[in-house]
């Protein structure tokens, strides 16, 4: 698949100017996690990716998502992943 972060070393499009991202109501779906992985992997200027989880998710599940996100490869050495309650 063209542009797939898992099958190519470099995407067709780098997100060079993206510095801050906030995503709301994450449920931890596979496609959400894949998008976050892609954003972190191909945004060399990224400084912060913050997110909130869907309110009905248990605290333990939210913590699991956060821990998983911390493991994703990052193009920017400055990129922080922040969980916002």
GIRAVEN-V338052 format. One record per backbone hydrogen bond with DSSP energy under -0.5 kcal/mol. CO is the residue of the C=O (numbers start at 1). NH is the residue of the N-H. Records with the same first field share a line. If there is no record, write none. Layout:
CO->NH ; NH
//
This chain:
1->4
3->5
4->7 ; 8
14->16
15->18 ; 45
19->47 ; 48
21->50
23->52
26->54
29->33
30->34
31->35
32->36
33->37
34->38
35->39
36->40
37->41
38->42
40->43 ; 75 ; 76
42->15
43->46
47->80
48->21
49->82
50->23
51->84
52->26
54->57
58->62
59->63
60->64
61->65
62->66
63->67
64->68
65->69
66->70
67->71
68->71
69->72
75->77
76->79
80->49 ; 82
82->51 ; 84
83->85
//
